[in-house]
Amino acid sequence: MQRRRGLAALLALPFASAAPLRAAETRRRITVYTAVEPEWLAVYRNAFAAVRPDIEITYVRASGGPICARLLAEKDRVQADAVLGVSAIALENLRAKGVLEPYAPKEVEKLNPKMVEKDNHWFGINAWGGSVCVNTDLLRKKGLSMPQSWADLLRPEFEDQIVMPNPRASSTGLMFLHGFVQGFGEEKGWEVIEKLHANMLFYAASGARPAAMAAQGEIPIGLSAAAFLKPFLKYKTPVTVVQPEEGIAWDAEACALPRGCPHPQEAKAFLDFCASPAVGEIAAAFSGIAAREGFSTEEGKRIAERFLPMDFARAARDKEAMLTRWHALATR
């Protein structure tokens, strides 16, 4: 009898060990192209796994420019299932080129309408403003006054003291150009861009880099976003954020469904999650300005009140001409 029990136990082992294996085999996978900062990728993955443990995310991560170039290059042989956290300005450009499929996620009506494309080709998850990140120690050592406006940063004393993202590589850098031109008008906007260029030390390859450089004491002034400074503030870094009195450029981190994606049903489930309260909470922790109504922080609401006008469709139409003009200015 004892030997029979032992045999029964041995026979049961393969079936017991195969159960987790079968569960893993039935788990579906999606490829998500994203420009989200690396430290936030696990936050999104874990939050999604809590509601859809049957779908596994594989990320392809880069800055907004390379991500959009890849999506456009793969238009006829689509590899991405979903797009997460890419500039709405950039996605509007992809929409115009036929790269995106319309999809209205569940509870889309609870998103800020300013962050939803009118035909549902993309929708925002959060917004961020183009802020002035200042290292107060370095500013004092160099004898520079605290800037309060964009006009202040155009003064000769700030020559070679400013770094901003390269608009050709970074959606944050492009956001600044659109903000100046749409917010101040064509003539005044380009005047600001030219005078600001005269004070530029160099242009960084990513939107977050100028904030990091200011926080680490490499430069006194970095044009970036307040959200990118948050990881440094817990170390009591001598940095502060200035929201210039004329107003600030802004953009939304947005999501979209690539036309002809390999796994549309799973991708739509992911996009439903991106419009959910769970991502509203992530947005509150990231920039404080959530697309999901009711989740923005008080600080985020104050920043959003300073936003300059932004027409995303116009930004997409103007992009190539704007970058051509900016490049001629930056390389002459």
MOBEL-V894775 format. One record per backbone hydrogen bond with DSSP energy under -1.0 kcal/mol. CO is the residue of the C=O (numbers start at 0). NH is the residue of the N-H. E is the energy in kcal/mol with one decimal. If there is no record, write none. Layout:
[[CO | NH | E] [CO | NH | E]]
This chain:
[[0 | 4 | -2.1] [1 | 5 | -2.0] [2 | 6 | -2.4] [3 | 7 | -2.5] [4 | 8 | -2.2] [5 | 9 | -2.2] [6 | 10 | -2.5] [7 | 11 | -1.5] [11 | 15 | -2.1] [12 | 16 | -2.6] [13 | 17 | -1.5] [17 | 21 | -2.9] [18 | 22 | -2.0] [19 | 23 | -2.3] [20 | 24 | -2.3] [21 | 25 | -1.7] [27 | 55 | -3.9] [29 | 57 | -2.6] [30 | 80 | -3.0] [30 | 81 | -1.4] [31 | 59 | -2.3] [32 | 83 | -2.7] [33 | 61 | -1.9] [36 | 39 | -2.3] [37 | 40 | -1.3] [39 | 43 | -1.9] [40 | 44 | -2.4] [41 | 45 | -2.8] [42 | 46 | -2.0] [43 | 47 | -2.4] [44 | 48 | -2.5] [45 | 49 | -1.3] [47 | 50 | -1.1] [47 | 51 | -2.9] [51 | 54 | -1.7] [53 | 27 | -2.8] [55 | 29 | -2.6] [57 | 31 | -2.8] [59 | 33 | -2.5] [62 | 66 | -2.1] [63 | 67 | -2.4] [64 | 68 | -2.3] [65 | 69 | -2.2] [66 | 70 | -2.3] [67 | 71 | -2.3] [68 | 72 | -2.3] [69 | 73 | -2.0] [71 | 74 | -1.3] [73 | 76 | -1.7] [81 | 32 | -2.4] [82 | 255 | -1.5] [83 | 34 | -1.2] [85 | 253 | -2.6] [86 | 90 | -2.4] [87 | 91 | -2.3] [88 | 92 | -1.3] [89 | 93 | -1.7] [90 | 94 | -2.6] [91 | 95 | -1.9] [93 | 98 | -2.4] [94 | 97 | -1.8] [98 | 258 | -2.9] [104 | 107 | -1.4] [106 | 109 | -2.0] [107 | 110 | -1.9] [109 | 292 | -2.8] [111 | 114 | -2.5] [112 | 115 | -1.4] [114 | 123 | -3.6] [116 | 119 | -2.6] [119 | 102 | -3.2] [121 | 116 | -2.3] [122 | 254 | -2.8] [124 | 290 | -1.9] [125 | 252 | -2.3] [127 | 250 | -1.9] [128 | 130 | -1.2] [130 | 223 | -2.0] [131 | 241 | -2.8] [132 | 221 | -2.7] [133 | 239 | -2.3] [134 | 138 | -2.3] [135 | 139 | -2.0] [136 | 140 | -2.4] [137 | 141 | -1.8] [138 | 143 | -2.6] [139 | 142 | -1.2] [147 | 244 | -2.0] [148 | 152 | -1.2] [151 | 154 | -1.7] [154 | 157 | -1.9] [155 | 158 | -2.0] [157 | 160 | -2.0] [160 | 220 | -1.4] [161 | 200 | -3.4] [162 | 222 | -2.8] [163 | 203 | -2.4] [165 | 168 | -1.3] [165 | 169 | -2.8] [168 | 64 | -1.0] [169 | 173 | -2.0] [170 | 174 | -2.1] [171 | 175 | -1.6] [172 | 176 | -1.4] [173 | 177 | -2.4] [174 | 178 | -2.6] [175 | 179 | -2.4] [176 | 180 | -2.4] [177 | 181 | -3.1] [178 | 182 | -2.1] [179 | 183 | -2.1] [180 | 184 | -1.2] [184 | 188 | -3.0] [185 | 189 | -2.1] [186 | 190 | -1.6] [187 | 191 | -2.2] [188 | 192 | -2.2] [189 | 193 | -2.4] [190 | 194 | -2.2] [191 | 195 | -2.6] [192 | 196 | -2.1] [193 | 197 | -1.4] [195 | 198 | -1.1] [196 | 199 | -1.4] [198 | 161 | -1.1] [201 | 163 | -1.1] [203 | 165 | -3.7] [207 | 211 | -2.0] [208 | 212 | -2.7] [209 | 213 | -2.1] [210 | 214 | -2.4] [211 | 215 | -2.1] [212 | 217 | -2.7] [213 | 216 | -1.2] [219 | 134 | -2.3] [220 | 162 | -1.6] [221 | 132 | -3.2] [223 | 130 | -1.5] [224 | 227 | -1.2] [225 | 228 | -1.4] [228 | 231 | -1.8] [228 | 232 | -1.2] [231 | 234 | -1.6] [232 | 235 | -1.7] [236 | 238 | -2.6] [237 | 135 | -1.8] [239 | 133 | -3.0] [241 | 131 | -2.2] [243 | 246 | -1.9] [247 | 307 | -3.0] [248 | 129 | -3.1] [250 | 127 | -2.4] [251 | 87 | -2.1] [252 | 124 | -3.3] [252 | 125 | -1.3] [253 | 85 | -2.3] [254 | 122 | -1.7] [255 | 82 | -2.4] [256 | 100 | -3.4] [257 | 260 | -1.4] [262 | 266 | -2.4] [263 | 267 | -2.5] [264 | 268 | -1.7] [265 | 269 | -1.9] [266 | 270 | -2.3] [267 | 271 | -2.4] [268 | 272 | -1.7] [269 | 273 | -1.8] [270 | 274 | -1.0] [272 | 275 | -1.8] [275 | 279 | -1.5] [276 | 280 | -2.1] [277 | 281 | -1.3] [278 | 282 | -2.6] [279 | 283 | -1.9] [280 | 284 | -1.6] [281 | 285 | -2.1] [282 | 286 | -1.6] [282 | 287 | -2.4] [287 | 296 | -2.0] [288 | 126 | -2.2] [290 | 111 | -2.7] [291 | 294 | -1.4] [296 | 300 | -2.3] [297 | 301 | -1.9] [298 | 302 | -2.2] [299 | 303 | -2.5] [300 | 304 | -1.4] [302 | 305 | -1.8] [303 | 306 | -1.4] [305 | 247 | -2.4] [310 | 314 | -2.4] [311 | 315 | -2.1] [312 | 316 | -2.0] [313 | 317 | -2.7] [317 | 321 | -2.8] [318 | 322 | -2.8] [319 | 323 | -2.2] [320 | 324 | -2.2] [321 | 325 | -2.7] [322 | 326 | -2.7] [323 | 327 | -2.0] [324 | 328 | -1.8] [325 | 329 | -2.9] [326 | 330 | -1.6]]
